[in-house]
Amino acid sequence: MLNKTIEDYKKEMLKMYSKSVMVSAPLPQYPTDDSSSGQGSLIVILTTARGAFPLSGGEVRVYENESGALISTLRTDENGHTAVLSLPAPRRILSESPSQSGAATFSLYDIEAARSGFKTTRIKSVPIFDGVTSLQTVDMLSNSAENGSSGTNYDTQNTYEL
């Protein structure tokens, strides 16, 4: 054993490793039907001055992304938060295996926030995931901003293109 060269040792090690076989368990099979939908949640937070101050009394409307149908209208509390809104989303388990159909593993919703003295703000394509509470902050612009013009502020920062 003392007379082994480095080459002999390398050959012995390679021989040992070539015999080891990795055993892999079969991947679990998850249901791919859409028979039951999951639930995600959304809380919208209205602020102003780049998030420095909460805005109470704001009106938040949540729409389906594709159809544009109104789902709910909420009001913000003294902290600028809406109540928790439960929304349908694809089941989480569908994201744990490759999708044959290319179906999304989240739902998209549009948000419109309004309050007197501020421009109405729209945010498109907010993703909602099953079992997750999503927080969406909306920084409202004063009507006096930009030469006193009123109108709608389209927030494209959160627009997702799939």
OpenMM code with the backbone's topology and positions (N, CA, C; nanometers):
from openmm import Vec3, app, unit

residues = "MET LEU ASN LYS THR ILE GLU ASP TYR LYS LYS GLU MET LEU LYS MET TYR SER LYS SER VAL MET VAL SER ALA PRO LEU PRO GLN TYR PRO THR ASP ASP SER SER SER GLY GLN GLY SER LEU ILE VAL ILE LEU THR THR ALA ARG GLY ALA PHE PRO LEU SER GLY GLY GLU VAL ARG VAL TYR GLU ASN GLU SER GLY ALA LEU ILE SER THR LEU ARG THR ASP GLU ASN GLY HIS THR ALA VAL LEU SER LEU PRO ALA PRO ARG ARG ILE LEU SER GLU SER PRO SER GLN SER GLY ALA ALA THR PHE SER LEU TYR ASP ILE GLU ALA ALA ARG SER GLY PHE LYS THR THR ARG ILE LYS SER VAL PRO ILE PHE ASP GLY VAL THR SER LEU GLN THR VAL ASP MET LEU SER ASN SER ALA GLU ASN GLY SER SER GLY THR ASN TYR ASP THR GLN ASN THR TYR GLU LEU".split()
positions = [
    Vec3(0.0813, -0.1193, 0.0000),
    Vec3(0.0000, 0.0000, 0.0000),
    Vec3(0.0856, 0.1257, 0.0000),
    Vec3(0.2038, 0.1165, 0.0571),
    Vec3(0.2915, 0.2317, 0.0607),
    Vec3(0.3557, 0.2594, -0.0738),
    Vec3(0.3549, 0.1622, -0.1616),
    Vec3(0.4202, 0.1758, -0.2905),
    Vec3(0.3291, 0.2369, -0.3964),
    Vec3(0.2103, 0.2785, -0.3622),
    Vec3(0.1175, 0.3359, -0.4596),
    Vec3(0.1649, 0.4737, -0.5019),
    Vec3(0.1510, 0.4969, -0.6291),
    Vec3(0.1843, 0.6291, -0.6816),
    Vec3(0.0592, 0.7149, -0.6822),
    Vec3(0.0779, 0.8355, -0.7113),
    Vec3(-0.0346, 0.9281, -0.7191),
    Vec3(-0.1299, 0.8849, -0.8295),
    Vec3(-0.0769, 0.8366, -0.9393),
    Vec3(-0.1605, 0.7899, -1.0497),
    Vec3(-0.2449, 0.6704, -1.0085),
    Vec3(-0.1872, 0.5784, -0.9326),
    Vec3(-0.2638, 0.4639, -0.8832),
    Vec3(-0.3777, 0.5108, -0.7920),
    Vec3(-0.3467, 0.6069, -0.7087),
    Vec3(-0.4480, 0.6601, -0.6171),
    Vec3(-0.5618, 0.7265, -0.6956),
    Vec3(-0.5276, 0.8041, -0.7995),
    Vec3(-0.6291, 0.8684, -0.8836),
    Vec3(-0.7189, 0.7653, -0.9498),
    Vec3(-0.6563, 0.6590, -1.0037),
    Vec3(-0.7332, 0.5537, -1.0710),
    Vec3(-0.8291, 0.4852, -0.9731),
    Vec3(-0.7793, 0.4595, -0.8531),
    Vec3(-0.8631, 0.3954, -0.7519),
    Vec3(-0.9825, 0.4842, -0.7136),
    Vec3(-0.9586, 0.6129, -0.6983),
    Vec3(-1.0654, 0.7071, -0.6630),
    Vec3(-1.1682, 0.7171, -0.7755),
    Vec3(-1.1216, 0.7262, -0.8996),
    Vec3(-1.2135, 0.7329, -1.0128),
    Vec3(-1.2985, 0.6066, -1.0230),
    Vec3(-1.2352, 0.4933, -0.9954),
    Vec3(-1.3075, 0.3666, -0.9993),
    Vec3(-1.4163, 0.3640, -0.8928),
    Vec3(-1.3868, 0.4144, -0.7730),
    Vec3(-1.4852, 0.4185, -0.6653),
    Vec3(-1.6032, 0.5095, -0.7019),
    Vec3(-1.5738, 0.6274, -0.7527),
    Vec3(-1.6789, 0.7225, -0.7853),
    Vec3(-1.7613, 0.6803, -0.9057),
    Vec3(-1.7015, 0.6097, -0.9975),
    Vec3(-1.7775, 0.5657, -1.1145),
    Vec3(-1.8788, 0.4577, -1.0783),
    Vec3(-1.8572, 0.3879, -0.9677),
    Vec3(-1.9509, 0.2855, -0.9244),
    Vec3(-2.0710, 0.3445, -0.8517),
    Vec3(-2.0540, 0.4628, -0.7926),
    Vec3(-2.1664, 0.5194, -0.7184),
    Vec3(-2.2711, 0.5709, -0.8162),
    Vec3(-2.3923, 0.5366, -0.7891),
    Vec3(-2.5032, 0.5750, -0.8762),
    Vec3(-2.6013, 0.6575, -0.7942),
    Vec3(-2.6381, 0.7689, -0.8481),
    Vec3(-2.7366, 0.8510, -0.7779),
    Vec3(-2.8744, 0.7909, -0.7990),
    Vec3(-2.9450, 0.7769, -0.6922),
    Vec3(-3.0807, 0.7268, -0.6992),
    Vec3(-3.1729, 0.8460, -0.6836),
    Vec3(-3.2602, 0.8644, -0.7786),
    Vec3(-3.3521, 0.9775, -0.7686),
    Vec3(-3.4943, 0.9250, -0.7544),
    Vec3(-3.5658, 0.9905, -0.6676),
    Vec3(-3.7056, 0.9534, -0.6466),
    Vec3(-3.7886, 1.0129, -0.7597),
    Vec3(-3.8971, 0.9474, -0.7944),
    Vec3(-3.9821, 1.0039, -0.8990),
    Vec3(-4.0434, 1.1360, -0.8521),
    Vec3(-4.0592, 1.2262, -0.9441),
    Vec3(-4.1196, 1.3547, -0.9105),
    Vec3(-4.2663, 1.3353, -0.8762),
    Vec3(-4.3138, 1.4075, -0.7767),
    Vec3(-4.4554, 1.3949, -0.7421),
    Vec3(-4.5423, 1.4484, -0.8552),
    Vec3(-4.6553, 1.3870, -0.8738),
    Vec3(-4.7495, 1.4302, -0.9766),
    Vec3(-4.8553, 1.5190, -0.9132),
    Vec3(-4.8627, 1.6417, -0.9569),
    Vec3(-4.9584, 1.7364, -0.9026),
    Vec3(-5.0770, 1.7479, -0.9969),
    Vec3(-5.1928, 1.7744, -0.9428),
    Vec3(-5.3081, 1.7942, -1.0304),
    Vec3(-5.2897, 1.9206, -1.1132),
    Vec3(-5.3288, 1.9139, -1.2378),
    Vec3(-5.3144, 2.0303, -1.3252),
    Vec3(-5.4490, 2.0884, -1.3660),
    Vec3(-5.5567, 2.0375, -1.3101),
    Vec3(-5.6872, 2.0926, -1.3446),
    Vec3(-5.7105, 2.2229, -1.2687),
    Vec3(-5.7982, 2.3032, -1.3202),
    Vec3(-5.8303, 2.4305, -1.2573),
    Vec3(-5.9629, 2.4231, -1.1834),
    Vec3(-5.9966, 2.3040, -1.1323),
    Vec3(-6.1275, 2.2850, -1.0719),
    Vec3(-6.1460, 2.3671, -0.9444),
    Vec3(-6.0392, 2.3919, -0.8725),
    Vec3(-6.0546, 2.4749, -0.7539),
    Vec3(-5.9501, 2.5856, -0.7567),
    Vec3(-5.9937, 2.7030, -0.7201),
    Vec3(-5.9071, 2.8187, -0.7236),
    Vec3(-5.8514, 2.8462, -0.5847),
    Vec3(-5.7329, 2.9011, -0.5802),
    Vec3(-5.6740, 2.9420, -0.4532),
    Vec3(-5.7202, 3.0827, -0.4177),
    Vec3(-5.6683, 3.1319, -0.3081),
    Vec3(-5.7029, 3.2661, -0.2618),
    Vec3(-5.5758, 3.3406, -0.2244),
    Vec3(-5.5636, 3.4616, -0.2746),
    Vec3(-5.4586, 3.5524, -0.2326),
    Vec3(-5.5252, 3.6715, -0.1677),
    Vec3(-5.4463, 3.7602, -0.1121),
    Vec3(-5.5018, 3.8784, -0.0466),
    Vec3(-5.4273, 4.0024, -0.0924),
    Vec3(-5.4956, 4.1145, -0.0810),
    Vec3(-5.4385, 4.2427, -0.1220),
    Vec3(-5.4695, 4.3479, -0.0172),
    Vec3(-5.3677, 4.4244, 0.0193),
    Vec3(-5.3841, 4.5441, 0.1020),
    Vec3(-5.3224, 4.6582, 0.0232),
    Vec3(-5.3985, 4.7650, 0.0023),
    Vec3(-5.3482, 4.8829, -0.0681),
    Vec3(-5.3184, 4.9901, 0.0366),
    Vec3(-5.2039, 5.0553, 0.0217),
    Vec3(-5.1596, 5.1582, 0.1155),
    Vec3(-5.1445, 5.2887, 0.0390),
    Vec3(-5.2252, 5.3892, 0.0743),
    Vec3(-5.2159, 5.5201, 0.0099),
    Vec3(-5.1249, 5.6103, 0.0919),
    Vec3(-5.0314, 5.6748, 0.0213),
    Vec3(-4.9387, 5.7681, 0.0856),
    Vec3(-4.9244, 5.8913, -0.0030),
    Vec3(-4.8575, 5.9902, 0.0496),
    Vec3(-4.8191, 6.1073, -0.0282),
    Vec3(-4.6785, 6.1472, 0.0145),
    Vec3(-4.6200, 6.2411, -0.0555),
    Vec3(-4.4837, 6.2884, -0.0276),
    Vec3(-4.3847, 6.1724, -0.0286),
    Vec3(-4.3945, 6.0931, -0.1360),
    Vec3(-4.3042, 5.9793, -0.1555),
    Vec3(-4.3063, 5.8814, -0.0384),
    Vec3(-4.4264, 5.8555, 0.0106),
    Vec3(-4.4435, 5.7570, 0.1166),
    Vec3(-4.4283, 5.8114, 0.2568),
    Vec3(-4.4044, 5.9422, 0.2724),
    Vec3(-4.3800, 5.9989, 0.4048),
    Vec3(-4.5068, 6.0092, 0.4894),
    Vec3(-4.6227, 6.0308, 0.4247),
    Vec3(-4.7461, 6.0511, 0.5000),
    Vec3(-4.8555, 5.9581, 0.4488),
    Vec3(-4.9257, 5.8912, 0.5402),
    Vec3(-5.0387, 5.8077, 0.4985),
    Vec3(-5.1587, 5.8942, 0.4616),
    Vec3(-5.2416, 5.8458, 0.3700),
    Vec3(-5.3629, 5.9187, 0.3296),
    Vec3(-5.4856, 5.8403, 0.3734),
    Vec3(-5.5587, 5.8959, 0.4673),
    Vec3(-5.6828, 5.8320, 0.5105),
    Vec3(-5.7974, 5.8815, 0.4235),
    Vec3(-5.9049, 5.8045, 0.4202),
    Vec3(-6.0246, 5.8453, 0.3467),
    Vec3(-6.0139, 5.8332, 0.1963),
    Vec3(-5.9153, 5.7634, 0.1482),
    Vec3(-5.9025, 5.7422, 0.0045),
    Vec3(-5.9927, 5.6297, -0.0414),
    Vec3(-6.0354, 5.6367, -0.1664),
    Vec3(-6.1190, 5.5317, -0.2236),
    Vec3(-6.0338, 5.4489, -0.3195),
    Vec3(-6.0354, 5.3170, -0.2999),
    Vec3(-5.9562, 5.2256, -0.3818),
    Vec3(-6.0520, 5.1289, -0.4501),
    Vec3(-6.0424, 5.1232, -0.5825),
    Vec3(-6.1237, 5.0289, -0.6593),
    Vec3(-6.0313, 4.9231, -0.7193),
    Vec3(-6.0756, 4.7973, -0.7091),
    Vec3(-5.9978, 4.6856, -0.7627),
    Vec3(-6.0774, 4.6240, -0.8771),
    Vec3(-6.0115, 4.6078, -0.9917),
    Vec3(-6.0747, 4.5558, -1.1135),
    Vec3(-6.0039, 4.4289, -1.1590),
    Vec3(-6.0793, 4.3417, -1.2281),
    Vec3(-6.0161, 4.2296, -1.2968),
    Vec3(-5.9325, 4.2867, -1.4095),
    Vec3(-5.8145, 4.2321, -1.4294),
    Vec3(-5.7220, 4.2858, -1.5285),
    Vec3(-5.7743, 4.2703, -1.6705),
    Vec3(-5.8233, 4.1530, -1.7061),
    Vec3(-5.8622, 4.1290, -1.8448),
    Vec3(-5.9985, 4.1867, -1.8792),
    Vec3(-6.0975, 4.1626, -1.7945),
    Vec3(-6.2331, 4.2061, -1.8274),
    Vec3(-6.2601, 4.3502, -1.7859),
    Vec3(-6.1855, 4.3999, -1.6895),
    Vec3(-6.2090, 4.5344, -1.6397),
    Vec3(-6.3278, 4.5436, -1.5455),
    Vec3(-6.3817, 4.4281, -1.5045),
    Vec3(-6.4974, 4.4268, -1.4144),
    Vec3(-6.4562, 4.4719, -1.2742),
    Vec3(-6.5378, 4.5579, -1.2146),
    Vec3(-6.5130, 4.6055, -1.0791),
    Vec3(-6.5354, 4.4915, -0.9807),
    Vec3(-6.4373, 4.4665, -0.8958),
    Vec3(-6.4472, 4.3601, -0.7959),
    Vec3(-6.4877, 4.4169, -0.6610),
    Vec3(-6.4226, 4.5266, -0.6213),
    Vec3(-6.4494, 4.5811, -0.4891),
    Vec3(-6.4084, 4.7275, -0.4819),
    Vec3(-6.4759, 4.8009, -0.3930),
    Vec3(-6.4388, 4.9375, -0.3611),
    Vec3(-6.4092, 4.9419, -0.2120),
    Vec3(-6.2924, 4.9950, -0.1763),
    Vec3(-6.2464, 4.9975, -0.0375),
    Vec3(-6.2117, 5.1396, 0.0029),
    Vec3(-6.2093, 5.1662, 0.1322),
    Vec3(-6.1671, 5.2952, 0.1871),
    Vec3(-6.0426, 5.2747, 0.2724),
    Vec3(-5.9552, 5.3748, 0.2740),
    Vec3(-5.8351, 5.3654, 0.3567),
    Vec3(-5.8635, 5.4176, 0.4968),
    Vec3(-5.7982, 5.3567, 0.5961),
    Vec3(-5.8135, 5.3980, 0.7353),
    Vec3(-5.7159, 5.5110, 0.7677),
    Vec3(-5.7024, 5.5448, 0.8971),
    Vec3(-5.6154, 5.6551, 0.9391),
    Vec3(-5.4682, 5.6283, 0.9088),
    Vec3(-5.4322, 5.5016, 0.8845),
    Vec3(-5.2945, 5.4669, 0.8487),
    Vec3(-5.2737, 5.4585, 0.6984),
    Vec3(-5.3784, 5.4879, 0.6224),
    Vec3(-5.3692, 5.4819, 0.4771),
    Vec3(-5.3884, 5.3420, 0.4212),
    Vec3(-5.4271, 5.2447, 0.5049),
    Vec3(-5.4414, 5.1047, 0.4630),
    Vec3(-5.5877, 5.0714, 0.4349),
    Vec3(-5.6085, 4.9876, 0.3342),
    Vec3(-5.7415, 4.9322, 0.3113),
    Vec3(-5.7556, 4.8067, 0.3965),
    Vec3(-5.8782, 4.7575, 0.4054),
    Vec3(-5.8994, 4.6272, 0.4669),
    Vec3(-5.8378, 4.5215, 0.3758),
    Vec3(-5.8165, 4.4037, 0.4291),
    Vec3(-5.7626, 4.2926, 0.3494),
    Vec3(-5.8718, 4.2456, 0.2543),
    Vec3(-5.8387, 4.2386, 0.1268),
    Vec3(-5.9322, 4.1939, 0.0245),
    Vec3(-5.8863, 4.0584, -0.0273),
    Vec3(-5.9716, 3.9562, -0.0133),
    Vec3(-5.9399, 3.8231, -0.0665),
    Vec3(-5.9749, 3.8191, -0.2138),
    Vec3(-5.8820, 3.7663, -0.2938),
    Vec3(-5.8998, 3.7591, -0.4387),
    Vec3(-5.8647, 3.6206, -0.4896),
    Vec3(-5.9371, 3.5720, -0.5907),
    Vec3(-5.9037, 3.4415, -0.6483),
    Vec3(-5.7669, 3.4454, -0.7182),
    Vec3(-5.6950, 3.3362, -0.7046),
    Vec3(-5.5645, 3.3202, -0.7702),
    Vec3(-5.5461, 3.1717, -0.8004),
    Vec3(-5.4678, 3.1392, -0.9020),
    Vec3(-5.4405, 2.9974, -0.9293),
    Vec3(-5.3751, 2.9322, -0.8072),
    Vec3(-5.4042, 2.8059, -0.7886),
    Vec3(-5.3499, 2.7351, -0.6736),
    Vec3(-5.1978, 2.7343, -0.6745),
    Vec3(-5.1416, 2.7473, -0.5569),
    Vec3(-4.9959, 2.7518, -0.5403),
    Vec3(-4.9298, 2.6244, -0.5912),
    Vec3(-4.9944, 2.5141, -0.5754),
    Vec3(-4.9361, 2.3853, -0.6131),
    Vec3(-4.9055, 2.3797, -0.7634),
    Vec3(-4.9771, 2.4587, -0.8430),
    Vec3(-4.9532, 2.4600, -0.9877),
    Vec3(-4.8183, 2.5225, -1.0223),
    Vec3(-4.7620, 2.6016, -0.9322),
    Vec3(-4.6319, 2.6634, -0.9593),
    Vec3(-4.5160, 2.5732, -0.9202),
    Vec3(-4.5473, 2.4581, -0.8612),
    Vec3(-4.4413, 2.3695, -0.8133),
    Vec3(-4.4008, 2.2621, -0.9127),
    Vec3(-4.4622, 2.2619, -1.0288),
    Vec3(-4.4231, 2.1687, -1.1337),
    Vec3(-4.4355, 2.2403, -1.2677),
    Vec3(-4.3617, 2.1958, -1.3668),
    Vec3(-4.3688, 2.2617, -1.4972),
    Vec3(-4.5101, 2.2561, -1.5543),
    Vec3(-4.5514, 2.3659, -1.6116),
    Vec3(-4.6858, 2.3731, -1.6690),
    Vec3(-4.6813, 2.3356, -1.8158),
    Vec3(-4.7670, 2.2442, -1.8546),
    Vec3(-4.7756, 2.2050, -1.9944),
    Vec3(-4.8527, 2.3096, -2.0748),
    Vec3(-4.9447, 2.3774, -2.0095),
    Vec3(-5.0299, 2.4716, -2.0809),
    Vec3(-4.9743, 2.6138, -2.0807),
    Vec3(-4.8704, 2.6387, -2.0016),
    Vec3(-4.8147, 2.7731, -1.9927),
    Vec3(-4.9009, 2.8660, -1.9101),
    Vec3(-4.9881, 2.8105, -1.8267),
    Vec3(-5.0789, 2.8912, -1.7454),
    Vec3(-5.0005, 2.9697, -1.6407),
    Vec3(-5.0464, 3.0909, -1.6120),
    Vec3(-4.9826, 3.1749, -1.5115),
    Vec3(-5.0093, 3.1178, -1.3728),
    Vec3(-4.9176, 3.1404, -1.2821),
    Vec3(-4.9331, 3.0925, -1.1456),
    Vec3(-4.9762, 3.2055, -1.0524),
    Vec3(-5.0308, 3.3113, -1.1091),
    Vec3(-5.0829, 3.4236, -1.0323),
    Vec3(-5.1930, 3.4891, -1.1126),
    Vec3(-5.2718, 3.5714, -1.0460),
    Vec3(-5.3767, 3.6483, -1.1133),
    Vec3(-5.3350, 3.7943, -1.1178),
    Vec3(-5.3830, 3.8661, -1.2173),
    Vec3(-5.3517, 4.0080, -1.2306),
    Vec3(-5.4765, 4.0917, -1.2068),
    Vec3(-5.4588, 4.2006, -1.1328),
    Vec3(-5.5674, 4.2922, -1.1025),
    Vec3(-5.5197, 4.4350, -1.1244),
    Vec3(-5.6139, 4.5239, -1.1553),
    Vec3(-5.5840, 4.6655, -1.1713),
    Vec3(-5.6395, 4.7402, -1.0507),
    Vec3(-5.5697, 4.8466, -1.0103),
    Vec3(-5.6098, 4.9256, -0.8944),
    Vec3(-5.6263, 5.0702, -0.9374),
    Vec3(-5.7296, 5.1346, -0.8869),
    Vec3(-5.7501, 5.2779, -0.9076),
    Vec3(-5.7708, 5.3405, -0.7710),
    Vec3(-5.6893, 5.4395, -0.7387),
    Vec3(-5.6970, 5.5064, -0.6094),
    Vec3(-5.7328, 5.6530, -0.6309),
    Vec3(-5.8271, 5.7021, -0.5493),
    Vec3(-5.8711, 5.8412, -0.5613),
    Vec3(-5.8922, 5.9002, -0.4225),
    Vec3(-5.8683, 6.0305, -0.4117),
    Vec3(-5.8960, 6.1050, -0.2897),
    Vec3(-5.9059, 6.2508, -0.3285),
    Vec3(-5.9969, 6.3229, -0.2637),
    Vec3(-6.0124, 6.4638, -0.2976),
    Vec3(-5.8821, 6.5379, -0.2704),
    Vec3(-5.8480, 6.6271, -0.3618),
    Vec3(-5.7240, 6.7027, -0.3518),
    Vec3(-5.6047, 6.6331, -0.4160),
    Vec3(-5.6257, 6.5113, -0.4674),
    Vec3(-5.5167, 6.4342, -0.5270),
    Vec3(-5.5590, 6.3807, -0.6627),
    Vec3(-5.4599, 6.3556, -0.7474),
    Vec3(-5.4872, 6.2979, -0.8783),
    Vec3(-5.5233, 6.1508, -0.8625),
    Vec3(-5.6173, 6.1059, -0.9419),
    Vec3(-5.6522, 5.9642, -0.9436),
    Vec3(-5.5325, 5.8872, -1.0002),
    Vec3(-5.4975, 5.7776, -0.9343),
    Vec3(-5.3822, 5.6979, -0.9758),
    Vec3(-5.4288, 5.5589, -1.0138),
    Vec3(-5.3823, 5.5112, -1.1274),
    Vec3(-5.4138, 5.3760, -1.1734),
    Vec3(-5.2863, 5.2934, -1.1805),
    Vec3(-5.2949, 5.1734, -1.1279),
    Vec3(-5.1835, 5.0790, -1.1362),
    Vec3(-5.2373, 4.9538, -1.2022),
    Vec3(-5.1740, 4.9135, -1.3107),
    Vec3(-5.2204, 4.7981, -1.3870),
    Vec3(-5.1372, 4.6746, -1.3554),
    Vec3(-5.2018, 4.5601, -1.3654),
    Vec3(-5.1348, 4.4289, -1.3574),
    Vec3(-5.0639, 4.4034, -1.2246),
    Vec3(-5.1358, 4.4185, -1.1155),
    Vec3(-5.0814, 4.3856, -0.9839),
    Vec3(-5.0972, 4.2345, -0.9643),
    Vec3(-4.9872, 4.1601, -0.9423),
    Vec3(-4.9980, 4.0142, -0.9299),
    Vec3(-5.0462, 3.9725, -0.7909),
    Vec3(-5.1343, 3.8727, -0.7874),
    Vec3(-5.1838, 3.8149, -0.6628),
    Vec3(-5.1550, 3.6647, -0.6673),
    Vec3(-5.0896, 3.6144, -0.5626),
    Vec3(-5.0506, 3.4742, -0.5532),
    Vec3(-5.1329, 3.4036, -0.4460),
    Vec3(-5.1595, 3.2769, -0.4675),
    Vec3(-5.2325, 3.1945, -0.3723),
    Vec3(-5.1573, 3.1892, -0.2397),
    Vec3(-5.2286, 3.2178, -0.1302),
    Vec3(-5.1699, 3.2080, 0.0032),
    Vec3(-5.0796, 3.3225, 0.0424),
    Vec3(-5.0743, 3.4282, -0.0379),
    Vec3(-4.9845, 3.5408, -0.0114),
    Vec3(-5.0671, 3.6686, 0.0026),
    Vec3(-5.0330, 3.7511, 0.1023),
    Vec3(-5.0947, 3.8825, 0.1149),
    Vec3(-5.0015, 3.9831, 0.0484),
    Vec3(-5.0470, 4.0414, -0.0615),
    Vec3(-4.9673, 4.1384, -0.1364),
    Vec3(-4.9959, 4.2783, -0.0839),
    Vec3(-4.8911, 4.3579, -0.0675),
    Vec3(-4.9047, 4.4973, -0.0270),
    Vec3(-4.8721, 4.5844, -0.1470),
    Vec3(-4.9641, 4.6735, -0.1829),
    Vec3(-4.9406, 4.7642, -0.2951),
    Vec3(-4.9478, 4.9071, -0.2438),
    Vec3(-4.8343, 4.9752, -0.2439),
    Vec3(-4.8307, 5.1152, -0.2022),
    Vec3(-4.8591, 5.2036, -0.3225),
    Vec3(-4.9451, 5.3028, -0.3015),
    Vec3(-4.9781, 5.3987, -0.4066),
    Vec3(-4.9418, 5.5365, -0.3534),
    Vec3(-4.8435, 5.5999, -0.4155),
    Vec3(-4.8034, 5.7344, -0.3753),
    Vec3(-4.8846, 5.8346, -0.4561),
    Vec3(-4.9741, 5.9048, -0.3900),
    Vec3(-5.0662, 5.9967, -0.4562),
    Vec3(-4.9994, 6.1327, -0.4784),
    Vec3(-5.0297, 6.1928, -0.5938),
    Vec3(-4.9796, 6.3261, -0.6269),
    Vec3(-5.0886, 6.4287, -0.6026),
    Vec3(-5.0506, 6.5387, -0.5425),
    Vec3(-5.1446, 6.6467, -0.5152),
    Vec3(-5.1937, 6.7076, -0.6464),
    Vec3(-5.3190, 6.7557, -0.6471),
    Vec3(-5.3698, 6.8252, -0.7655),
    Vec3(-5.2896, 6.9504, -0.7960),
    Vec3(-5.2247, 7.0090, -0.6949),
    Vec3(-5.1453, 7.1294, -0.7171),
    Vec3(-5.0098, 7.0983, -0.7798),
    Vec3(-4.9736, 6.9720, -0.7844),
    Vec3(-4.8467, 6.9336, -0.8484),
    Vec3(-4.8566, 6.9550, -0.9986),
    Vec3(-4.7466, 6.9841, -1.0620),
    Vec3(-4.7382, 7.0051, -1.2070),
    Vec3(-4.8332, 7.1153, -1.2544),
    Vec3(-4.8097, 7.2353, -1.2076),
    Vec3(-4.8837, 7.3544, -1.2507),
    Vec3(-5.0334, 7.3484, -1.2206),
    Vec3(-5.0712, 7.2808, -1.1154),
    Vec3(-5.2103, 7.2819, -1.0753),
    Vec3(-5.3029, 7.2001, -1.1625),
    Vec3(-5.2511, 7.1214, -1.2534),
    Vec3(-5.3387, 7.0434, -1.3404),
    Vec3(-5.3941, 6.9241, -1.2642),
    Vec3(-5.5175, 6.8924, -1.2915),
    Vec3(-5.5750, 6.7727, -1.2314),
    Vec3(-5.5825, 6.6670, -1.3400),
    Vec3(-5.6116, 6.5468, -1.3017),
    Vec3(-5.6200, 6.4407, -1.4010),
    Vec3(-5.5849, 6.3083, -1.3392),
    Vec3(-5.5306, 6.2209, -1.4207),
    Vec3(-5.4995, 6.0859, -1.3765),
    Vec3(-5.3508, 6.0614, -1.3855),
    Vec3(-5.2968, 6.0024, -1.2820),
    Vec3(-5.1568, 5.9633, -1.2780),
    Vec3(-5.1508, 5.8151, -1.3113),
    Vec3(-5.0915, 5.7802, -1.4240),
    Vec3(-5.0786, 5.6397, -1.4619),
    Vec3(-4.9445, 5.5901, -1.4123),
    Vec3(-4.9490, 5.5026, -1.3133),
    Vec3(-4.8269, 5.4463, -1.2562),
    Vec3(-4.7896, 5.3220, -1.3368),
    Vec3(-4.6865, 5.3333, -1.4181),
    Vec3(-4.6442, 5.2197, -1.5003),
    Vec3(-4.5308, 5.1432, -1.4362),
    Vec3(-4.4882, 5.1857, -1.3184),
    Vec3(-4.3783, 5.1200, -1.2503),
    Vec3(-4.4105, 4.9737, -1.2211),
    Vec3(-4.5369, 4.9430, -1.1903),
    Vec3(-4.5735, 4.8079, -1.1532),
    Vec3(-4.6437, 4.7334, -1.2648),
    Vec3(-4.6339, 4.7784, -1.3869),
    Vec3(-4.6993, 4.7098, -1.4969),
    Vec3(-4.6127, 4.5921, -1.5394),
    Vec3(-4.6738, 4.4736, -1.5391),
    Vec3(-4.6022, 4.3526, -1.5753),
    Vec3(-4.6473, 4.3074, -1.7135),
    Vec3(-4.5524, 4.2818, -1.8003),
    Vec3(-4.5867, 4.2294, -1.9326),
    Vec3(-4.5448, 4.0841, -1.9367),
    Vec3(-4.6393, 3.9978, -1.9673),
    Vec3(-4.6112, 3.8554, -1.9679),
    Vec3(-4.6105, 3.8029, -2.1087),
] * unit.nanometer
topology = app.Topology()
chain = topology.addChain("A")
for resn in residues:
    res = topology.addResidue(resn, chain)
    for name in ("N", "CA", "C"):
        topology.addAtom(name, app.Element.getBySymbol(name[0]), res)
